[in-house]
Amino acid sequence: MTEPLRVELPGLSLACRESGPADGPPLVLLHALGERATDWDVVLPALAPHHRVHALDLRGHGDSGRPGRYSLEAMRDDVLALLDAHGLDRVDLVGHSMGGVVAYLVAQERPERVARLVLEDVPAPRPRPASPVADAPEEPVDFDWAVVRQIKGQIDRPDPRWLERMTAVTAPTLLVAGGPTSHVPQAGLAELARLIPDCRLVTVDAGHLVHQDRPEEFVAAVAPFLAPFLAP
């Protein structure tokens, strides 16, 4: 992927890597906690060869700014601001894990902006037992460690409205589950598949890192779903 472009928001600079044909249908990729846009390189360009891909470093990650205060709602709003900055009225949206939560929050808040939605091994917004967050590692990492504590708290104790608003998602949705070896409860993915009105669930028995550990199977499941000739 090319060097990142920058989108300047009030108090925050976002880095976004773009690839694919300039006139292709837009596709936005959202990475997991602790990752960055280049995490998707293993499945590009096979994932969406005809799309114009916008792979975002979410706030606190990669080359994006590190404001020190983080929330999933703020990340949702960053994505919507990115769409506005690029003049993208409607996009296909793919998110993995934390990025999947951001993606479904975007699809709930502004359903008209999402043409298709792909959620990869995403946690359902159900409360779960909290566990301690480790101290920041001594070695440098590609993200602000404060993200871990703040975002994990939201995933442990999600806003109940997130589950209630799943029925507001209008985009055709593909849920990619990682199977029994994933730490994400698979029953939660099945619940999301029942709640989202137009949703299909597929399982790739890869664990949580589906697109990393089974890239060919991930592409085989997702690429036909994103194919341009299926565009509504």
Salt bridges, closest charged atoms under 4 A:
GLU18 OE1 - ARG52 NH2 3.16
GLU18 OE2 - HIS54 ND1 3.33
GLU18 OE2 - HIS86 NE2 3.19
ASP39 OD2 - HIS211 NE2 2.84
ASP63 OD2 - ARG17 NH2 3.27
ASP63 OD2 - ARG36 NH2 2.87
ASP77 OD1 - ARG76 NE 2.96
ASP78 OD2 - ARG59 NE 2.65
ASP84 OD1 - ARG113 NH2 3.03
ASP92 OD2 - HIS51 NE2 2.93
ASP92 OD1 - ARG116 NH1 3.34
GLU109 OE1 - ARG76 NH1 3.67
GLU109 OE1 - ARG165 NH1 3.30
GLU112 OE2 - ARG110 NE 2.51
GLU120 OE2 - HIS96 NE2 3.73
GLU120 OE1 - HIS211 ND1 2.85
ASP121 OD2 - HIS208 ND1 2.61
ASP142 OD2 - ARG36 NH1 3.26
ASP156 OD1 - ARG128 NE 2.48
ASP156 OD2 - LYS152 NZ 2.75
ASP159 OD2 - ARG161 NH2 2.66
GLU191 OE2 - ARG126 NH2 2.49
GLU217 OE2 - ARG214 NH1 3.31
